[in-house]
């Protein structure tokens, strides 16, 4: 993975979530909270069966599907709205 990190992501956490993140960080001897978040994200993606490899489009991870007219919201039955 490229070490260049050009995007900033701000996340608001509850005190309990922050405590869990810090517990993970210290248990796994991670250098920073950001490193812990990246590791947890990588583990979560792997658990979901997603390979975070170069060339994967962000639209592959979205809530919206891509239709012939651009993005369309998926209906609850799994199809796309026309």
GIDANOR-V838732 format. One record per residue. N is the residue number from 0. RES is the residue in one letter. PSI is psi in whole degrees, -180 to 180 (none if undefined). Layout:
[[N,RES,PSI] [N,RES,PSI]]
//
This chain:
[[0,X,145] [1,X,133] [2,X,-6] [3,X,121] [4,X,95] [5,X,-11] [6,X,139] [7,X,136] [8,X,121] [9,X,131] [10,X,131] [11,X,131] [12,X,148] [13,X,164] [14,X,-37] [15,X,-41] [16,X,-41] [17,X,-40] [18,X,-41] [19,X,-41] [20,X,-46] [21,X,-39] [22,X,-46] [23,X,-46] [24,X,-51] [25,X,-36] [26,X,-37] [27,X,10] [28,X,45] [29,X,143] [30,X,-30] [31,X,165] [32,X,-40] [33,X,-42] [34,X,-39] [35,X,-43] [36,X,-44] [37,X,-42] [38,X,-44] [39,X,-37] [40,X,-44] [41,X,-43] [42,X,-42] [43,X,-42] [44,X,-41] [45,X,-40] [46,X,-35] [47,X,-1] [48,X,25] [49,X,124] [50,X,116] [51,X,81] [52,X,156] [53,X,145] [54,X,-11] [55,X,131] [56,X,145] [57,X,-29] [58,X,-18] [59,X,-15] [60,X,2] [61,X,169] [62,X,-25] [63,X,146] [64,X,159] [65,X,120] [66,X,-177] [67,X,-21] [68,X,21] [69,X,-151] [70,X,136] [71,X,147] [72,X,135] [73,X,142] [74,X,166] [75,X,-22] [76,X,-3] [77,X,-11] [78,X,176] [79,X,146] [80,X,141] [81,X,none]]
//
